[in-house]
Amino acid sequence: MVNRKFTIETEKEKNGRWLAEVLELPGAMAYGKTRGDARARAEALALRVIAEELENTTTSRVSSFSNITFLHP
């Protein structure tokens, strides 16, 4: 069993919206009205990126795994 952990950092912008970034997936960022909304959107985006990589590449940086964990420090 291969486990993968993805760290999501959040930041509140001056305009009041939240930005969440998946550190292990460059460019995987999402905005939300709340911190929780931004995190949920970032998690969904990360899962789409992972699924796309698994379906379309023979050598993927995420490789095959059976457990995904999102960390919210």
C-alpha positions in Angstrom: 0.0 0.0 0.0 1.4 3.4 -1.0 0.2 6.4 0.9 0.5 10.0 -0.4 0.1 13.1 1.7 -0.7 16.5 0.2 -0.2 19.7 2.2 -2.7 22.5 1.6 -1.7 26.0 2.8 -4.3 28.7 3.0 -4.0 32.5 3.0 -6.5 35.2 3.3 -6.1 38.0 0.7 -6.7 41.7 1.4 -9.9 41.5 -0.6 -11.3 38.9 1.9 -11.2 35.8 -0.3 -9.2 32.8 0.6 -6.5 31.1 -1.5 -5.6 27.4 -0.9 -2.5 25.8 -2.5 -1.6 22.2 -2.8 2.2 22.4 -2.2 3.1 19.1 -3.8 1.3 19.9 -7.1 2.7 23.0 -8.7 -0.1 25.3 -9.9 -2.8 23.6 -7.9 -4.5 26.6 -6.3 -8.1 27.5 -5.7 -10.0 30.4 -4.3 -13.0 30.4 -2.0 -15.2 32.7 0.1 -14.2 30.9 3.2 -11.1 29.0 4.3 -13.0 25.7 4.2 -14.4 26.5 0.7 -10.9 27.2 -0.6 -9.6 24.0 0.9 -12.4 21.9 -0.5 -11.9 23.4 -4.0 -8.1 22.8 -3.8 -8.7 19.1 -2.7 -11.1 18.6 -5.6 -8.6 20.1 -8.0 -5.8 18.0 -6.7 -7.8 14.8 -7.2 -8.6 15.8 -10.8 -4.9 16.5 -11.4 -4.0 13.1 -9.9 -6.7 11.2 -11.9 -5.6 12.9 -15.1 -1.9 12.0 -14.5 -2.8 8.4 -13.7 -5.0 8.0 -16.8 -2.7 9.7 -19.3 0.9 9.0 -18.4 3.1 5.9 -18.1 5.4 7.6 -15.6 3.6 9.8 -13.2 5.0 11.8 -10.3 2.0 10.5 -8.2 2.4 6.9 -9.3 -0.1 4.3 -8.2 -1.3 4.5 -4.6 -4.2 3.5 -2.5 -4.5 6.2 0.2 -4.6 10.0 -0.1 -4.4 12.3 2.8 -4.8 16.1 2.8 -3.0 17.9 5.6 -4.2 21.3 6.7 -1.4 22.8 8.9 
